[in-house]
């Protein structure tokens, strides 16, 4: 028996690096990120700039340490984490739907609805510390859930493509937000009157600790979101029903799983994540409501975040930190003589490479078979 167990254990172990890459989604995501930075490094060198400036900027955002003069400022870490939070929330909006077999392109619209409702709450709710913020964020979350749930209901009831409906709802959300925000007394074409202090997510202790950065209580909500995503999707019956629906709708229906309810619930929860992300940005990073003229692109970037993170709780959170790092490093890159646009190029390259995941798997499978044949040939000799 021990020999049989040893043989089985040996079969389960990856026979080569290609086997490992073939079986590990995380390894492929890491490879994709490395390739994105590698191509960006080559591009910077080709235009006559020093690629080291890019890595210095990224290092400074992560650690606060300026390698050019040796000075340390914790504010950069706070800004990095603050930028990352909405990317993580909007990443979950895409990831949650994806686990149920849906493609949520509407994270941006759900984010805008949440942002707009939070702004209204900040201006019109009773100015009671804590309570005002809590109510504004709860309604922002609910607004995002309703905006996503509409798509889920259309998909489940009428088989309307969620891709088409979410794209349309993104623009409805954008222009609805403009109409509502411009109607607020005292608003101009750019912004509303300032929020009261009771409507801010900023905590004096955190502001002082991170040297006046914009980091706020939203980071704690983000940590709670990571935990909630994991528990709901991986540890509950509802999460199992949603994942089963994503694998095979007909099999799930035959097993007694309420497919329609799973689809509607998954899109509603997806929208809730994006909605609270919009609320956190509105009440944490700004002292006034914004009359937006275009998309903030947190929702669209969230799709890339989810894909890089393989739609898991931890993976999406880490991918959100990466994209937040790129966003936070833009001004530092300019000070290091690197065009800030290189961050968008890296994001684009990562998305392109992650879209080629199937191609990578085919290549690794081919190399794995070739390596196995070579080993067998060597053993036979």
Buried (B, 14 or more C-beta within 10 A) or exposed (E): EEEEEEEEEEEEEEEBEBBBBBBBBEBBBBBBBEBBBEBBBEBBEEEEBEBEBBBBBBBBBBBBBBBEEEEEBBBBBBBBBBBBBBBBBBBBBBBBBBBBBBEBBBBBBBBBBBBBBBBBBBBEBEBEEEEBBEBBBBBBBBBBBBBBBBBBBBBBEEEEEBBEBBBBBBEEBBEBBBEBBEEBEEBEEEBBBBBBEBBBBBBEEBBEEBBEBBBBBBBEBBEEBBEBBBEBBEEEEBBBBBBBBBEEBEEBBEEEBBBBBBBBBBBBBBBBBBBBBBBBBBBBBBBBBBBBEEBBEBBBBBBBBBBBBBBBBEBBBBBBBBBBBBBBBBEBBBEBEBBBEBBBBBBBBBBEBBEBBEEBBEBBBEBBEEBBEEEEEEEEE
